[in-house]
Structure formats: C-alpha cells, structure tokens
Amino acid sequence: MQHRALYIVSLLALIFLVLVSLGEIIWGSSQNGLHWTSRMFYGICHQIPERTLEINGVLMAVNARCFGIFAGLLAGWLLIPAVSGLTVQKKWPVQLFFVAMLLQIIDYTGNLLGFWTNTNLSRLSLGLFFGLSIPVAISDLFYNNKK
Amino acid sequence: MEEVTEHSEHHSFGDYWPSAGIVGAIFGVITFAIGLAFGYMQISSEPTGALLTPMTISGVVVCLVVAIAGAISVWHFTSEVSPFLKLGQGAIIGFLTGVAITVVSVFLNEVWHLVDPDYTEKYLEAVVANFEAMDMPAETKDQLIDSTVESIRTGRSVVQQLFYGIPMYGILNMISAMVGVKIFGKKKDQETF
C-alpha cells in the first residue's frame, strides 16, 4: 500500500467526522444552548429532527442521509487495503460512484417532487452506498504495484 | 495508477494556492449567493409549516456545491499547473479549497450584514413563523425553535464560523479532491506531445 500517511490522516479525519455526527448520543447533552456537534454541521446539513436518527430519544447531529454518507466513507476507507488490489485498472469503481451519486439525486428529487416518500432507512441506505462508493472509487490510488 | 505518482512534479505549497484560492473564492461566492437567495426566499415566503423550506433546501444545495469544489480545484490544477500530481498533493489542494470557501463566504456574510443589517432578524422571524405553523407537539416545536434561533444567532460569530467551517469544509473537500485526482490526474500513457 502506498500513501500510508495520507491514508491514516484521512482515516482519522473520517473517524472524527463520524464521531462528531453522532452528536449528543456520545458527547452528552449541551448545558447551554445548541450542542457544539450540531453547530459543526449547521449550514452543511439541514438537521431536520424528523429526518434524523435517534437512540433512546437522543438525536444525532446530522440527518440520516448525511450520517449514512459519513459512515459509508469511513467503512469504505477501512476497506481500501482489502479492495485496492481488486480495483486497479478497472472502470467499475468509478461507474459505481456515479451510479451511487445518481441514485442520491433521483431519490432526493423524487421525494421533493412528491413522486414517493423516502424514509430514514432509505436515506441511510442510499447515503451508506454513496459514502462507500467514494473510497472504493479511489482505492486503486493506494495500491502499490511495485510489490 | 502508480504512474500518477512516479511522474508527479515537485510542487511547492505556493503552487497549490492559485487553484485552491481561485476555485475556493468562486465557490465561496456561490455558497454565499445560494445562502442569501434562499434566505430571502424564506423571508418572503408565507409560513406553511412545511418541513422542506428554503432554509432546509439551502443546506442541501450548499453541501452539494461545496463538496465538489475540491475536485474542481484539482481539475484547475491539472489544467493550469501540471496534469501530474500525487494523491497527497490533491488532498492538500482540496483542504485549502475548503479553507478558502469558508473564509470568503464568512467575509461576504459579514459584508452583507453591513448592506442589510436587519437580515438576520428578518430571517429568524420567517423561520420561527414557519416552525409555529408546523403540526407537531408543542414541546418539540419549542425545542426546534430554540435550537434554530440559537444556531442562527451564534452562527453570526466570525470566529465560530471559521472554527466550525474550516474543518468540515476542509475534510469534505479533501475527500472530493482525491476523487478529482482519480478523475483528472493524468497517467504517463495518457501524456500527449
């Protein structure tokens, strides 16, 4: 594997992203006003409570789709060492990325226009798929073909 | 993909700034303009109690726009500086793009509050009026109003906007820039003379 330092720095950044997105579930409730984790995502995520996952009545800092994307990114990043050898010189990983992106657009637009009503589970699943597709698409860049 | 690395030129930190700065500034302006346009749409709209309001749609649109800036910066770098760059170089360009977007959009937000000093209050009134019209338990509604008012008011602080914006936009654009390296970075066998 090459670019080890970048891999580790990015991995730490993604762990940070997922941990912060869990919000008050793991960081405790705010003593004064809006929780700092919610402030971090304000402007990036709409944070509508109905579209946000909760554990024991405590909401995450981001909505289901955003959490899915972040969790998918982290899961995909962890998979890079395993899949990088399988994606070298292959077109499917980038095609998979574009399909996942297209599905996000179709799902969001269809719901917005009233063609269907998506659920937190569908938002989470499609978010996970999209997030996962990104590290898979670039995984071959970490493959060391000198070995 | 090893060729991308092998034929990367040695670039100094200063080589990254033109691409990150230009694209970051453009996307900073776009982000600010989208936020402002949706903000005024929210102000001028009737409170319907709908979940999807200009405010919430704005967040999604801004996120989508911001997230592709890193890849666009890498495209700019490969077109203007060198088609060969390492994955790490792309990641730095992406992170710097996130920094530039945050700084430019925060600066423009501050300038706009000189142009229209009542903007935040008008925006808050419109957002709260929409929450009031929502069909939900009073306690949930109050919580939602309190947290939104709090986030909009405290979100006005320049230090907070930079403190929270730079890591978030930086990380998102770092990842998107790596996708940019994959799509726009040239291999040796693609080199044209």
Chai-1 contact restraints between the chains, C-beta under 6 A:
chainA,res_idxA,chainB,res_idxB,connection_type,confidence,min_distance_angstrom,max_distance_angstrom,comment,restraint_id
A,H3,B,L87,contact,1.0,0.0,6.0,A-B,restraint_1
A,L6,B,G88,contact,1.0,0.0,6.0,A-B,restraint_2
A,L6,B,A91,contact,1.0,0.0,6.0,A-B,restraint_3
A,A13,B,I171,contact,1.0,0.0,6.0,A-B,restraint_4
A,L17,B,I171,contact,1.0,0.0,6.0,A-B,restraint_5
A,G33,B,E150,contact,1.0,0.0,6.0,A-B,restraint_6
A,L34,B,S147,contact,1.0,0.0,6.0,A-B,restraint_7
A,L34,B,E150,contact,1.0,0.0,6.0,A-B,restraint_8
A,L34,B,S151,contact,1.0,0.0,6.0,A-B,restraint_9
A,R39,B,Y164,contact,1.0,0.0,6.0,A-B,restraint_10
A,M40,B,Y164,contact,1.0,0.0,6.0,A-B,restraint_11
A,M40,B,M168,contact,1.0,0.0,6.0,A-B,restraint_12
A,Y42,B,S151,contact,1.0,0.0,6.0,A-B,restraint_13
A,Y42,B,G155,contact,1.0,0.0,6.0,A-B,restraint_14
A,I44,B,C63,contact,1.0,0.0,6.0,A-B,restraint_15
A,I44,B,M168,contact,1.0,0.0,6.0,A-B,restraint_16
A,H46,B,T56,contact,1.0,0.0,6.0,A-B,restraint_17
A,H46,B,G59,contact,1.0,0.0,6.0,A-B,restraint_18
A,I48,B,L51,contact,1.0,0.0,6.0,A-B,restraint_19
A,I48,B,T56,contact,1.0,0.0,6.0,A-B,restraint_20
A,I138,B,M178,contact,1.0,0.0,6.0,A-B,restraint_21
A,I138,B,V179,contact,1.0,0.0,6.0,A-B,restraint_22
A,I138,B,K182,contact,1.0,0.0,6.0,A-B,restraint_23
A,D140,B,M1,contact,1.0,0.0,6.0,A-B,restraint_24
A,L141,B,M1,contact,1.0,0.0,6.0,A-B,restraint_25
A,L141,B,L87,contact,1.0,0.0,6.0,A-B,restraint_26
A,N145,B,E2,contact,1.0,0.0,6.0,A-B,restraint_27
